[in-house]
Structures are given as structure tokens and as C-alpha cells.
Amino acid sequence: MGVKEIILVDKDVYDPSNLNRQCLGTTLTFGTTKVETAASTLSTFTPHTKITPLHLDVTSDWQQVVSSARRSDVIFNGIDIGATFDTCVASLSKSLGIPLLQGQSYAWSYTAEYYNGQPNTIGAWDTSIEKLFATTPGQSQDETLSKWSVDPTAPTTQHCLSSPTYKDAALALISPEKIQSLPDLKFLPVSKGIPTRYIGSWVVPCMGCAVAMVGQWAASITGLGTRNPKTMIEHNLTEGCSEIEANGYMLAQQIEILGDGATAKDVAEMLLPRKRESTDESEHEYTKALKDAERTNMEKLFFSSTECVFKNVEGTLVKPKSITCELNKIHTQTGVPPGVVVPGIPSFAFSIDGVVAVPEDIPEVLRCPLLKIAEGSADSMRGYASGVRSAVIPIGDKWYRLKGCGNGNDGCFALEPRGDNKELTPRGCGFYDSVLCEMYMTSEVEKAGVLVGNKPIGAWKYATMGNDSTPGIDKWCGLFETLGDRRAGDHLMAGLLKLSVLMIPEQLMDGLAKEVLRARGADEPDAELLETQMVAACGMAVGDLSTIELYEVAPGVRGDDVLWNQTVERLRKRLDKAKEEGGVGNVLLHVAKRVAYESGVVMEKLKAAGISWGTYKDELGTHCNAHLNNLVVLRRPAENLLAAVDFDMAFTSQTLDPSKAMAPLPEIHQFEDLNGMRQVLSGSSFSSTGVSPPPPIPPAYLPFKAALYDTMVHTYDSRPSPSPHVPALDDVVADVVTLALILTKDVIA
């Protein structure tokens, strides 16, 4: 026994919000129709069953639904329009005399209903029809319809509105006697209540509901008259939930307390973690705990979220009184074994002019060298990993960066193949020249008027360890007070791309593609939409798309993710007003524009001061530090969104060792400008090993990707004056940045 044909009907496409409950699609199917994706997946399980996908709107293409139902033996209804459509399907079932199974799930609960479709039995049509258009005695037709939304352009709607009561006219149209002849269902009133996507569900109740529906039908056809399937199966999974979870997840059952005019905002307020309605002392503790949790999560978000453990090791704390670049003197690294390469710097040698005996400005816990390890005891020092070789530690109200404190959690400084020819080099540490260079050049960069994200406070010189594979090479770690660790490239820009799918309607993408092409000066509105990096590399024009209205909406809530949900709620309250006051069409591209502008300002100031961020060649290959991942995102973005970091390879025209220069400084500046920062801003990672390629997004959203990178390249090239910073948008920008970083918090940059 089997199923000859399955007809799938739906109008939607897969997006990220579906993944928590729909098992037939994946991240690779974002932007594809649900019916085509489901058909493709199902065909791999049931090769002998014909799968027919119908991508259509059931209300406007009702006759296709009727035609499909006429050649079917059973109807499964899971389309989420509301009670009015469910009643029409029930009427069609009774009209055709075939079974109907319909189900719904929300949060922790599901309901599966079965009706055999026979004329002499009670069906879904009979049980729902009387309460479908329930009205209050004495209520006018206008008052009755005020809680419904109808399509006023549909002729059938006009017919119903011209009748004495909308209810009587509508019921007459959707009776089993007439339901098959209706051209469409556009006249159906749809509730103005809360969209179910704000209530949500997840895979267990959804799959449970589906299994129950199929089980009821299977029981009806295999029982041979001796088995009578249950008309309704209800299941609730709230046992074991906390009070907060139960209150939030059972909202759908108590929705009437919000009233008929409830909005998505009202639902969000009930869904988000909130203050309990109580008068006992626990209320204050609960509110305080939420605020503390958000503050802690926010701090970790902008610095790191991957915990690491340290152990104290032998070594020396060094806080130089001053550092001098000894012009025309070349530092030679000693103790380097054959076949091993130590990363060099393109500068002359640096020297320390005295050290501070008792550096009071360095926290006590940082006065003894620390090394990252795999596991520690309960009282071990803990912090957060920053990339592979560094870490950040919160002490008081400040954060400190340890740059070169271990290779991952290996507990040592391992040799790894890293160069163009896989040369071996020590990993997880800094070196004498690179650590002193960063201290010296960070000061020079600050003098140039650049906001730096890492302010040096000292360094550790590690003693030789027993497991050191290169004991003759001194290992160092730079110590900095830091303003942030999330990078503008791999975290912020990647997060904005991911966020676009959650905030911008897909229907706007075709129009956005035309705007991108128009800004590029394309002759044909339907010309091929090339990637920005190709357009920019060829010297073609690009435009600023940040003024295009994209009708962004705040994303939906995400389970018990406190920081995400609270940020979404703030954004929902102030997004539209802020955009109007700030005079921007869309916030996502506004943030990208600010990133590009601040990147350009940093590059201009470095060039004016005769400073290279660090572009040169050595035995390990070509290095270029002028890229987005050397800009960190600030915790409280206002006039500045970013701060510049990582000057361990930087040099000036005076400190540059001519023998290591790959070109005169003006040519190096040009390389950093065009082949470094500008190329990364176009979405390319070709010239830099420090930035990852952009993350994949659904094909439908490629116009946004083009708009984002076009806007950044245009802004970088034009350096508009004044700055694109708009104070009225500061709060909304902070919310968008937070959401973008949440989406990329597990990325190691």
C-alpha cells in the first residue's frame, strides 16, 4: 500500500524563521518556494509517489484548489490564514464527501482534527460555522467588520457589503452547495489580530501535529470499519516549563486578553522576558536580574563570547618608560632553528628606554604572565578568547587585550606552516620587535588624530617553557586596554548581510536591483547584476543606495535569547520614527555607509601623517593590514562607530627599513587604498588574508548585497562632507549593530 500522488499547495518561500519547525528545507533553500523545496526533498524518500507542487495563493487561485481536491482522496489543511479559510476547506470536504484533517501548533501545544466528510456525520463545517462570524447583539455591520480585514476590490466583497448583514451573505457563498463554484475567496474576512509568526512554534509540536494527522487518517483507512479515529487530538508539552516559559508560550490560548486591536508590538511585550505581575519582593530581583543579564551579554557580545582558561607562568612584566626606533639599525632575531621563519617587521629596530618598576596602572592580575590552557581548576583565571592567539579579560569596568597569550588552548607556542610555501613559524605569541612596534606606532597613530581601539599598557616576556619547540626565540605578549574586539568585516558587515533577510521584505529586491543598476549607469534596467567587487575593479561607477526606502521591520523574537529579544523590542518601538527624523531610507545601508566613511577617514589621516598600516613582504608572503578586520566596533557607537587596531606592522617614512620596503611610501599608500581597504569594502577578500569572504545569503537577496557594497565603495571614494553620522539615528544604529553582532558572535576573526 502506498500513496500515488501528493499535491502540495502553498504561496510562501523558505526564510530563516522557518528552520525551527519545518524539516524539508535548509539554509541552502532560503528564497526558494516551499512547495518546490518540499517536493524535491520528499521525492528522495518516496521515488514511486508523484509529487505535484502548486505555488499559488489559495484565496485568489481557489479554483485550482477545488480542481486538485476533486481528484484527491483526502485533504490535509495546514495553511495558516485563519478560521475563515479553514471553514471554506471544511465546506469543500463536505461538498466532495472526502475526509479532512487539519492541524495547528503554537509554542508547546498542537491540535489535530479529523472529519470523514460524509454527509450524515458532523463535520468541521458544522462545528465552526455558527461561531465564525459571531456578533454582539445590537452591533452594527460596520462594528462587526471592524475586527476583520477584507479585500474591498473583490466583487464578492462588494456583494457581501451590499447585503443586510455581511455574515449572512458570506455564509451563503461558502456553503457546501456553492463552495466549488466560487472563482476566488478574496471576500473572506481575515482577522486583524496578531500574526501567528509572533506567537511561534517549534519542531516538536509541529512534527507531532503532522504525525497525529497522518495517524488519524491511517487509522480511518486501515480499520475496515472497526476503528473510529478520534475527531480531535490535543497535546500540550508545557510540563516541565518554567513559569516564564509557560506564561509566554501559552499566550496563544489567552490571546483574547489583548483585545481585537492587538498589534505585533503588544504580542512582543508579552512574549519577551518581562517583569512578573506580582507584588512580592521577588519582582525587584527579577527585574534586576534581567537588566544584569542584558548588560553582561551586551558586554560579552562586543568583546567575545568564547570563554577560555589561563594559568600563571614564569616570565617578566615590562612597562617601558619610552620606546625609541633606532634609525638605520636592524634587529636580528637570534636562536632561530633551520627551516623556521620568525615574522619580521618592515621597520628599523626598537629599543626600550627604561622600565617602570611598579606599574600602578596595570591591574594586579595582569602583572604575572598568563597562558591560555585547555582546562583549569575552579579558581583558575578566566577570560574570553579573541581569535586564536589572543584573549580579552574584563577587570572592573574595563576590558584588557592580551595579544599573544597562547596558540588556542594548546598551552604552548606551537610551530605551524603559515607562509606562502608553508614555512614553519611559532604561533600564539608576539615577538620583541612586533610588540614594541605596536606600542610605538599606536602612539604615532593617535597623534595623527585616529581613534585607536587598543591602548598599550605594557607587555610580558615569557620565560622558556619545557614544551617550547623553539626555546631560542623570545616569546612576548602585548597588553592593552581595549575598546572592543568585534571586527567591522567578519562580524558587523557579515551580520548586516544576514540581518537583511530578517528585516527587508523579499518583494522589494527586484526594485532594489533596478535602483542599483540605475546608479551604476546601466543602459538596460534588466542588465546582469554583477558583483560589486567586479564592478569596482573595472573602474565602473557605483552609487549610494542608502536613501532608498526599503521598509525595514524589526526581526521576530528568538526563543529565550534575552539580548536579542530586548534589542528587537527597542528597535520595533523606534525604527520608523528614527528613520523619518534622520532622513534615511534604510538603516542597514546607513550603517554600511558609516563603516565605509570611517574607514576612509582613518586611511586619510594615516596617509597625511606618513604612516602605513603595514604593507610589506617577508619570507611568509605579502602582508597588508589595511582592511576592515583591523577596525573594531565600539560598544556605544555615537559619533564614532569604529576604532582602529593592530599596528604591529605599521611604519612611518622614517622608521621604514628601505631594504624591506616593497615600494616607496606613496605607492604603498596607493596599494593600501585601492588594493587593501577599497577592495575589501567592495566585498573582496583577495588582497587580504585578514578578512573572510562575505557569508552566503539567499539568491533573492543578492540585490541587497550589491547595494551594500556599492554604497560602501561610493562612500569610500567620495568621502562625503559632513560625516554621514546622524545623531537622531544613534539608538537605532546601536540596536542594528547589536543584532548584527549576535548573528555573527561565533565567528572567529
Solvent accessible surface area in square Angstrom, and as a share of the most:
residue,aa,sasa,rsa
1,M,211,0.94
2,G,68,0.66
3,V,67,0.39
4,K,179,0.76
5,E,49,0.22
6,I,55,0.28
7,I,39,0.20
8,L,34,0.17
9,V,37,0.21
10,D,36,0.18
11,K,117,0.50
12,D,60,0.31
13,V,43,0.25
14,Y,8,0.03
15,D,52,0.27
16,P,37,0.24
17,S,66,0.43
18,N,7,0.04
19,L,65,0.33
20,N,75,0.38
21,R,55,0.20
22,Q,54,0.24
23,C,77,0.46
24,L,59,0.29
25,G,7,0.07
26,T,72,0.42
27,T,86,0.50
28,L,162,0.81
29,T,29,0.17
30,F,22,0.09
31,G,22,0.21
32,T,56,0.33
33,T,30,0.17
34,K,30,0.13
35,V,5,0.03
36,E,97,0.43
37,T,11,0.06
38,A,11,0.08
39,A,12,0.09
40,S,71,0.46
41,T,38,0.22
42,L,41,0.20
43,S,52,0.33
44,T,105,0.61
45,F,148,0.62
46,T,51,0.30
47,P,102,0.64
48,H,178,0.80
49,T,20,0.12
50,K,126,0.54
51,I,27,0.14
52,T,24,0.14
53,P,40,0.25
54,L,35,0.18
55,H,92,0.41
56,L,17,0.08
57,D,43,0.22
58,V,8,0.04
59,T,28,0.16
60,S,43,0.28
61,D,52,0.27
62,W,0,0.00
63,Q,71,0.32
64,Q,88,0.39
65,V,22,0.13
66,V,0,0.00
67,S,60,0.39
68,S,13,0.08
69,A,8,0.06
70,R,134,0.49
71,R,141,0.51
72,S,31,0.20
73,D,120,0.62
74,V,24,0.14
75,I,25,0.13
76,F,83,0.35
77,N,10,0.05
78,G,63,0.61
79,I,43,0.22
80,D,102,0.53
81,I,50,0.25
82,G,29,0.28
83,A,64,0.50
84,T,3,0.02
85,F,4,0.02
86,D,43,0.23
87,T,2,0.01
88,C,0,0.00
89,V,8,0.05
90,A,4,0.03
91,S,0,0.00
92,L,2,0.01
93,S,3,0.02
94,K,49,0.21
95,S,36,0.23
96,L,47,0.23
97,G,27,0.26
98,I,23,0.12
99,P,27,0.17
100,L,1,0.01
101,L,0,0.00
102,Q,19,0.08
103,G,20,0.19
104,Q,102,0.45
105,S,30,0.19
106,Y,48,0.18
107,A,3,0.02
108,W,50,0.18
109,S,6,0.04
110,Y,27,0.10
111,T,15,0.08
112,A,0,0.00
113,E,28,0.12
114,Y,22,0.08
115,Y,16,0.06
116,N,51,0.26
117,G,8,0.08
118,Q,79,0.35
119,P,103,0.65
120,N,135,0.69
121,T,49,0.28
122,I,125,0.64
123,G,10,0.09
124,A,6,0.05
125,W,32,0.11
126,D,51,0.26
127,T,72,0.42
128,S,28,0.18
129,I,19,0.10
130,E,127,0.57
131,K,146,0.62
132,L,11,0.05
133,F,5,0.02
134,A,52,0.40
135,T,64,0.37
136,T,84,0.49
137,P,129,0.81
138,G,89,0.86
139,Q,69,0.31
140,S,54,0.35
141,Q,47,0.21
142,D,116,0.60
143,E,92,0.41
144,T,14,0.08
145,L,27,0.14
146,S,71,0.46
147,K,71,0.30
148,W,33,0.12
149,S,53,0.34
150,V,42,0.24
151,D,46,0.24
152,P,84,0.53
153,T,113,0.66
154,A,3,0.02
155,P,107,0.68
156,T,23,0.13
157,T,0,0.00
158,Q,92,0.41
159,H,96,0.43
160,C,0,0.00
161,L,65,0.32
162,S,93,0.60
163,S,24,0.16
164,P,128,0.80
165,T,57,0.33
166,Y,6,0.02
167,K,56,0.24
168,D,90,0.46
169,A,9,0.07
170,A,0,0.00
171,L,33,0.16
172,A,49,0.38
173,L,28,0.14
174,I,0,0.00
175,S,19,0.12
176,P,22,0.14
177,E,147,0.66
178,K,100,0.42
179,I,0,0.00
180,Q,42,0.19
181,S,86,0.55
182,L,10,0.05
183,P,84,0.53
184,D,23,0.12
185,L,1,0.01
186,K,83,0.35
187,F,0,0.00
188,L,6,0.03
189,P,0,0.00
190,V,57,0.33
191,S,69,0.45
192,K,105,0.44
193,G,28,0.27
194,I,22,0.11
195,P,63,0.40
196,T,72,0.42
197,R,147,0.54
198,Y,23,0.09
199,I,25,0.13
200,G,28,0.27
201,S,14,0.09
202,W,79,0.28
203,V,53,0.30
204,V,69,0.40
205,P,0,0.00
206,C,29,0.17
207,M,88,0.39
208,G,20,0.20
209,C,8,0.05
210,A,46,0.35
211,V,99,0.57
212,A,14,0.11
213,M,18,0.08
214,V,79,0.45
215,G,36,0.35
216,Q,6,0.03
217,W,47,0.16
218,A,38,0.30
219,A,20,0.16
220,S,33,0.21
221,I,78,0.39
222,T,62,0.36
223,G,5,0.05
224,L,159,0.79
225,G,79,0.76
226,T,127,0.74
227,R,138,0.50
228,N,138,0.71
229,P,17,0.11
230,K,143,0.61
231,T,74,0.43
232,M,89,0.40
233,I,48,0.24
234,E,122,0.55
235,H,89,0.40
236,N,70,0.36
237,L,44,0.22
238,T,32,0.18
239,E,170,0.76
240,G,82,0.79
241,C,27,0.16
242,S,55,0.35
243,E,96,0.43
244,I,66,0.33
245,E,62,0.28
246,A,30,0.23
247,N,65,0.33
248,G,7,0.06
249,Y,60,0.23
250,M,23,0.10
251,L,1,0.01
252,A,21,0.16
253,Q,88,0.39
254,Q,82,0.37
255,I,51,0.26
256,E,125,0.56
257,I,113,0.57
258,L,47,0.23
259,G,38,0.36
260,D,96,0.50
261,G,67,0.64
262,A,6,0.04
263,T,72,0.42
264,A,23,0.18
265,K,80,0.34
266,D,42,0.22
267,V,0,0.00
268,A,1,0.01
269,E,71,0.32
270,M,35,0.16
271,L,32,0.16
272,L,10,0.05
273,P,22,0.14
274,R,72,0.26
275,K,107,0.45
276,R,76,0.28
277,E,171,0.77
278,S,38,0.25
279,T,144,0.84
280,D,82,0.43
281,E,154,0.69
282,S,39,0.25
283,E,42,0.19
284,H,132,0.59
285,E,115,0.52
286,Y,23,0.09
287,T,38,0.22
288,K,109,0.46
289,A,58,0.45
290,L,29,0.14
291,K,120,0.51
292,D,48,0.25
293,A,38,0.29
294,E,32,0.14
295,R,134,0.49
296,T,75,0.43
297,N,57,0.29
298,M,15,0.07
299,E,42,0.19
300,K,55,0.23
301,L,9,0.05
302,F,2,0.01
303,F,9,0.04
304,S,3,0.02
305,S,41,0.27
306,T,80,0.47
307,E,100,0.45
308,C,14,0.08
309,V,15,0.08
310,F,2,0.01
311,K,90,0.38
312,N,94,0.48
313,V,19,0.11
314,E,137,0.61
315,G,34,0.33
316,T,74,0.43
317,L,37,0.18
318,V,15,0.09
319,K,38,0.16
320,P,21,0.13
321,K,142,0.60
322,S,54,0.35
323,I,28,0.14
324,T,58,0.34
325,C,11,0.07
326,E,55,0.24
327,L,96,0.48
328,N,128,0.65
329,K,107,0.45
330,I,93,0.47
331,H,70,0.31
332,T,100,0.58
333,Q,52,0.23
334,T,98,0.57
335,G,44,0.42
336,V,52,0.30
337,P,48,0.30
338,P,135,0.85
339,G,64,0.62
340,V,17,0.09
341,V,25,0.14
342,V,22,0.13
343,P,42,0.26
344,G,29,0.28
345,I,7,0.04
346,P,0,0.00
347,S,4,0.03
348,F,15,0.06
349,A,4,0.03
350,F,4,0.02
351,S,26,0.17
352,I,45,0.23
353,D,64,0.33
354,G,39,0.37
355,V,77,0.44
356,V,49,0.28
357,A,97,0.75
358,V,91,0.52
359,P,9,0.06
360,E,132,0.59
361,D,85,0.44
362,I,0,0.00
363,P,24,0.15
364,E,137,0.61
365,V,69,0.40
366,L,0,0.00
367,R,80,0.29
368,C,56,0.34
369,P,3,0.02
370,L,2,0.01
371,L,0,0.00
372,K,3,0.01
373,I,27,0.14
374,A,65,0.51
375,E,148,0.66
376,G,36,0.34
377,S,66,0.42
378,A,106,0.82
379,D,129,0.67
380,S,26,0.17
381,M,54,0.24
382,R,96,0.35
383,G,1,0.01
384,Y,35,0.13
385,A,23,0.18
386,S,5,0.03
387,G,23,0.22
388,V,78,0.45
389,R,62,0.23
390,S,3,0.02
391,A,0,0.00
392,V,0,0.00
393,I,1,0.01
394,P,55,0.35
395,I,44,0.22
396,G,82,0.79
397,D,136,0.70
398,K,92,0.39
399,W,20,0.07
400,Y,14,0.05
401,R,13,0.05
402,L,0,0.00
403,K,16,0.07
404,G,0,0.00
405,C,0,0.00
406,G,0,0.00
407,N,9,0.04
408,G,27,0.26
409,N,81,0.41
410,D,83,0.43
411,G,10,0.10
412,C,25,0.15
413,F,4,0.01
414,A,28,0.22
415,L,52,0.26
416,E,52,0.23
417,P,73,0.46
418,R,128,0.47
419,G,6,0.05
420,D,110,0.57
421,N,123,0.63
422,K,144,0.61
423,E,35,0.16
424,L,71,0.35
425,T,1,0.00
426,P,4,0.02
427,R,55,0.20
428,G,0,0.00
429,C,5,0.03
430,G,6,0.05
431,F,13,0.06
432,Y,52,0.20
433,D,22,0.11
434,S,20,0.13
435,V,10,0.06
436,L,1,0.00
437,C,0,0.00
438,E,5,0.02
439,M,14,0.06
440,Y,51,0.20
441,M,0,0.00
442,T,3,0.02
443,S,47,0.31
444,E,42,0.19
445,V,0,0.00
446,E,75,0.34
447,K,152,0.64
448,A,24,0.18
449,G,47,0.45
450,V,9,0.05
451,L,69,0.34
452,V,1,0.01
453,G,0,0.00
454,N,5,0.03
455,K,86,0.37
456,P,42,0.26
457,I,19,0.10
458,G,1,0.01
459,A,1,0.00
460,W,0,0.00
461,K,77,0.33
462,Y,10,0.04
463,A,38,0.30
464,T,89,0.52
465,M,33,0.15
466,G,92,0.88
467,N,91,0.46
468,D,20,0.10
469,S,63,0.40
470,T,1,0.00
471,P,79,0.50
472,G,39,0.37
473,I,3,0.02
474,D,64,0.33
475,K,6,0.03
476,W,11,0.04
477,C,0,0.00
478,G,2,0.02
479,L,1,0.00
480,F,2,0.01
481,E,50,0.23
482,T,6,0.03
483,L,63,0.31
484,G,2,0.02
485,D,5,0.03
486,R,14,0.05
487,R,16,0.06
488,A,0,0.00
489,G,8,0.08
490,D,11,0.06
491,H,2,0.01
492,L,0,0.00
493,M,6,0.02
494,A,12,0.09
495,G,0,0.00
496,L,0,0.00
497,L,0,0.00
498,K,71,0.30
499,L,0,0.00
500,S,0,0.00
501,V,18,0.10
502,L,48,0.24
503,M,2,0.01
504,I,4,0.02
505,P,50,0.31
506,E,51,0.23
507,Q,154,0.68
508,L,50,0.25
509,M,5,0.02
510,D,108,0.56
511,G,40,0.38
512,L,3,0.01
513,A,19,0.15
514,K,96,0.41
515,E,51,0.23
516,V,0,0.00
517,L,9,0.05
518,R,154,0.56
519,A,28,0.22
520,R,21,0.08
521,G,57,0.55
522,A,40,0.31
523,D,139,0.72
524,E,111,0.50
525,P,79,0.50
526,D,118,0.61
527,A,39,0.30
528,E,137,0.61
529,L,49,0.24
530,L,55,0.28
531,E,83,0.37
532,T,5,0.03
533,Q,60,0.27
534,M,102,0.45
535,V,0,0.00
536,A,7,0.06
537,A,81,0.62
538,C,97,0.58
539,G,65,0.63
540,M,91,0.41
541,A,62,0.48
542,V,17,0.10
543,G,8,0.07
544,D,42,0.22
545,L,2,0.01
546,S,5,0.03
547,T,96,0.56
548,I,39,0.20
549,E,74,0.33
550,L,3,0.01
551,Y,139,0.53
552,E,5,0.02
553,V,74,0.43
554,A,9,0.07
555,P,4,0.03
556,G,29,0.28
557,V,42,0.24
558,R,93,0.34
559,G,57,0.55
560,D,114,0.59
561,D,37,0.19
562,V,32,0.19
563,L,9,0.04
564,W,1,0.00
565,N,1,0.00
566,Q,30,0.14
567,T,0,0.00
568,V,0,0.00
569,E,17,0.08
570,R,69,0.25
571,L,0,0.00
572,R,46,0.17
573,K,121,0.51
574,R,71,0.26
575,L,6,0.03
576,D,107,0.55
577,K,133,0.56
578,A,8,0.06
579,K,13,0.05
580,E,148,0.66
581,E,108,0.48
582,G,13,0.13
583,G,64,0.61
584,V,24,0.14
585,G,6,0.06
586,N,0,0.00
587,V,0,0.00
588,L,0,0.00
589,L,0,0.00
590,H,5,0.02
591,V,0,0.00
592,A,0,0.00
593,K,34,0.15
594,R,4,0.01
595,V,0,0.00
596,A,0,0.00
597,Y,37,0.14
598,E,18,0.08
599,S,0,0.00
600,G,0,0.00
601,V,38,0.22
602,V,17,0.09
603,M,18,0.08
604,E,82,0.37
605,K,78,0.33
606,L,4,0.02
607,K,128,0.54
608,A,94,0.73
609,A,49,0.38
610,G,18,0.17
611,I,4,0.02
612,S,0,0.00
613,W,1,0.00
614,G,0,0.00
615,T,0,0.00
616,Y,4,0.02
617,K,119,0.50
618,D,35,0.18
619,E,112,0.50
620,L,20,0.10
621,G,11,0.10
622,T,69,0.40
623,H,41,0.18
624,C,14,0.08
625,N,15,0.08
626,A,0,0.00
627,H,10,0.05
628,L,4,0.02
629,N,8,0.04
630,N,7,0.03
631,L,0,0.00
632,V,1,0.00
633,V,0,0.00
634,L,21,0.11
635,R,49,0.18
636,R,172,0.63
637,P,8,0.05
638,A,46,0.36
639,E,127,0.57
640,N,62,0.32
641,L,0,0.00
642,L,5,0.03
643,A,1,0.01
644,A,0,0.00
645,V,1,0.01
646,D,18,0.09
647,F,2,0.01
648,D,20,0.10
649,M,30,0.13
650,A,0,0.00
651,F,0,0.00
652,T,12,0.07
653,S,61,0.39
654,Q,119,0.53
655,T,4,0.02
656,L,19,0.09
657,D,3,0.02
658,P,101,0.64
659,S,91,0.59
660,K,71,0.30
661,A,32,0.25
662,M,67,0.30
663,A,26,0.20
664,P,83,0.52
665,L,21,0.11
666,P,99,0.62
667,E,96,0.43
668,I,2,0.01
669,H,18,0.08
670,Q,110,0.49
671,F,58,0.24
672,E,3,0.01
673,D,45,0.23
674,L,85,0.42
675,N,61,0.31
676,G,0,0.00
677,M,0,0.00
678,R,41,0.15
679,Q,41,0.18
680,V,7,0.04
681,L,0,0.00
682,S,3,0.02
683,G,5,0.05
684,S,10,0.06
685,S,30,0.19
686,F,181,0.76
687,S,30,0.20
688,S,8,0.05
689,T,150,0.87
690,G,33,0.32
691,V,17,0.10
692,S,58,0.37
693,P,96,0.60
694,P,34,0.21
695,P,23,0.14
696,P,128,0.80
697,I,24,0.12
698,P,8,0.05
699,P,90,0.57
700,A,30,0.23
701,Y,12,0.05
702,L,84,0.42
703,P,14,0.09
704,F,0,0.00
705,K,36,0.15
706,A,7,0.05
707,A,0,0.00
708,L,0,0.00
709,Y,13,0.05
710,D,0,0.00
711,T,0,0.00
712,M,0,0.00
713,V,0,0.00
714,H,64,0.29
715,T,1,0.00
716,Y,2,0.01
717,D,76,0.39
718,S,60,0.39
719,R,55,0.20
720,P,41,0.26
721,S,106,0.68
722,P,116,0.73
723,S,47,0.30
724,P,17,0.11
725,H,36,0.16
726,V,37,0.21
727,P,95,0.60
728,A,49,0.38
729,L,1,0.00
730,D,31,0.16
731,D,82,0.42
732,V,1,0.01
733,V,1,0.00
734,A,31,0.24
735,D,3,0.02
736,V,0,0.00
737,V,0,0.00
738,T,4,0.02
739,L,0,0.00
740,A,0,0.00
741,L,0,0.00
742,I,8,0.04
743,L,36,0.18
744,T,1,0.01
745,K,80,0.34
746,D,117,0.61
747,V,54,0.31
748,I,124,0.63
749,A,52,0.40
